[in-house]
Amino acid sequence: MKRNFRHLIMGMIVFMTVINYIDRGAISYAQESIIKLFHLNPKSWGEVLGYFGYGYMFGALFGGALSDRKGPKFVWLLAGTAWSIFEIGTAFAGNIGLALFGGSALAGFALFRILFGLSEGPIFSTINRTMANWAAPKEKGFAASVGLLGTPLGALLTAPVAVALLSITTWKIMFVILGVIGLIWVLVWGKLFTNLPEEHPSVSREELAEIRSSKDLLQSETTLKESEEAHVPWYDFFKNPTLIFNAIGYFSFQYVNFLILTWTPKYLQDVFHFKLASLWYLGMIPWIGAVFTVLIGGKVSDALRRKTGSLRIARSGLAVVSLLLTAVCFLFIPTVHSVGAVLTLMAIGNAFNFLPNSVYWTVIIDTEPSKAGTFGGVTHFFTNIATIVAPTLTGVLVAGSGYKAMFIAAAIAAAIGMLCMVFVRPGKTYVNKQINGSYTVVE
C-alpha cells in the first residue's frame, strides 16, 4: 500500500491551526465576564478584540520572511511557544494593566493581545512555505486548502470548547489550559517535522519523486528549484499587480472571517438575548458549511486547473464568483428578523467566503514558489489590517447605527474583494534568463 507521509504533515498542520484559532477566538466567549469585571463598553471591547490585529500583521510579515530564511520548522516552534505563553498571560492581562499601566485594564489587554497576535502572525505564511516544500504540483490547491481547514474547523470548535471550559472553570483558567495544550503540540511537532521531505527518513523515494515531479506543470507554472535560481527580491511583490490585487481580495475574506469570529457571540446575546449556555451550539452554525467548502474549493481549483489549463480561471475566477455570493448573503441579513434566518444566511455566506480560501495562497505559490513565505507574509500583513478594522469598526458601527450596519459593511468588503480578484493573473512572471544584464518578463 502506498504511503504518503506528507499527508500526516498536513494533518498535523490542521490540528495546529485548530489550536491557533481556538486560542484567538476563546476571548469572545469570555466577553461577558471580562466586560463586567473591567467595566468596558462596546467601543472599548471592540478595541480589545482589535489589538490582536496590530501584532498579527507584523508577525505575518516577518514570520514569512523568516520561514524562507531559517526554514519553516524554526518559525513553527518559535511562534507556537510564544503564542501559547501569551495565551496564558491573557488570563492576567487586565490585572497587570491595573497594576502597572496607571490603573488601565485596557492597556494590559492591549499589551498581551498585541504580543499574542505577533506570535500567531507567522502561521499562514509558514504554512504556505511548508506546502511549497512538501506538496506535489498537481495537489497545490488542495494542499493549501488542507492547511487552511483548521481556520473554519477551529472557529467552529471554539464555541463548544470555550463554553465547556467556562462552564466548569473560570475564564482565567480557560486561557491557561488552552496555552498548555499549545505547548504540548510544539513538543510533538518538534520531533515530527522537517523543513524538506528530502530530510525526513519516512519519505520514500517514490513519494519524493511525486513531490518534485515537473511533468504535471502548466506552461505558466515553475518548479521550486527554478524559482530559487531566479533570485527574486522581496520588493518585487510591489511590482506585481497580481500579488497586490490578490492581497486586497484576501483582505475582504479576512474582514468577513474575523467579523464573524469576534462579534457573533455578543451579537447573539445582545439582539436575541441568548445565554452563554446556548452559545456552544449557536456559535458553531456560521462555520459548519465553511469546514466543507474550504476543502471543496481546493479540489475545485485543482480540477479547473486540470480541465481548462488556465490558472486564472482556476484561481481568480473561483474567487470572483465566491465573493459575489458572499456579498449577496450578507446584504440580505438585515432584511430578516429571526435568529434561524440570520444564522442560515451567515452560514451560507461564510461557506462561500471560504470556498476560495486556498486560492489567495496558491496564487503566491503559482507565481513565485521560492518566495512563498516572504510574499505570503507581505500578503498576510496587508490582509490582516482586517483583523484590526473588522472588530474595531464594528464596535463603532454597532454603537452608532446598530448591528444592521455590521452586516452591510461585510457585504461591501466582499464586493471590493470580488472586483480586485478580476485583475489577478496567477502564474510565472520572471524567468532566470538574462538578456543585456536584465531579466525578461513573461506572462
C-alpha positions, 0 to 999 in steps of 0.5 A: 500500500502506498504511503504518503507521509506528507499527508500526516504533515498536513494533518498535523498542520490542521490540528495546529491551526485548530489550536491557533484559532481556538486560542484567538477566538476563546476571548469572545466567549469570555466577553461577558465576564471580562466586560463586567469585571473591567467595566468596558463598553462596546467601543472599548471591547471592540478595541480589545478584540482589535489589538490582536490585529496590530501584532498579527500583521507584523508577525505575518510579515516577518514570520514569512520572511523568516520561514524562507530564511531559517526554514519553516520548522524554526518559525513553527516552534518559535511562534507556537511557544510564544503564542501559547505563553501569551495565551496564558498571560491573557488570563492576567492581562487586565490585572497587570494593566491595573497594576502597572499601566496607571490603573488601565485594564485596557492597556494590559489587554492591549499589551498581551493581545498585541504580543499574542497576535505577533506570535500567531502572525507567522502561521499562514505564511509558514504554512504556505512555505511548508506546502511549497516544500512538501506538496506535489504540483498537481495537489497545490490547491488542495494542499493549501486548502488542507492547511487552511481547514483548521481556520473554519474547523477551529472557529467552529470548535471554539464555541463548544470548547470555550463554553465547556471550559467556562462552564466548569472553570473560570475564564482565567483558567480557560486561557491557561489550559488552552496555552498548555495544550499549545505547548504540548503540540510544539513538543510533538511537532518538534520531533515530527517535522522537517523543513524538506521531505528530502530530510525526513527518513519516512519519505520514500523515494517514490513519494519524493519523486511525486513531490518534485515531479515537473511533468504535471506543470502548466506552461505558466507554472515553475518548479521550486528549484527554478524559482530559487535560481531566479533570485527574486527580491522581496520588493518585487511583490510591489511590482506585481499587480497580481500579488497586490490585487490578490492581497486586497481580495484576501483582505475582504475574506479576512474582514468577513472571517474575523467579523464573524469570529469576534462579534457573533457571540455578543451579537447573539446575546445582545439582539436575541438575548441568548445565554452563554449556555446556548452559545456552544451550539449557536456559535458553531452554525456560521462555520459548519458549511465553511469546514466543507467548502474550504476543502471543496474549493481546493479540489475545485481549483485543482480540477479547473486547473486540470480541465481548462489549463488556465490558472486564472480561471482556476484561481481568480475566477473561483474567487470572483464568483465566491465573493459575489455570493458572499456579498449577496448573503450578507446584504440580505441579513438585515432584511430578516428578523429571526435568529434561524434566518440570520444564522442560515444566511451567515452560514451560507455566506461564510461557506462561500467566503471560504470556498476560495480560501486556498486560492489567495495562497496558491496564487503566491505559490503559482507565481513565485514558489521560492518566495512563498513565505516572504510574499505570503507574509507581505500578503498576510500583513496587508490582509490582516489590517482586517483583523484590526478594522473588522472588530474595531469598526464594528464596535463603532458601527454597532454603537452608532447605527446598530448591528444592521450596519455590521452586516452591510459593511461585510457585504461591501468588503466582499464586493471590493474583494470580488472586483480586485480578484478580476485583475489577478493573473496567477502564474510565472512572471520572471524567468532566470534568463538574462538578456543585456544584464536584465531579466525578461518578463513573461506572462 
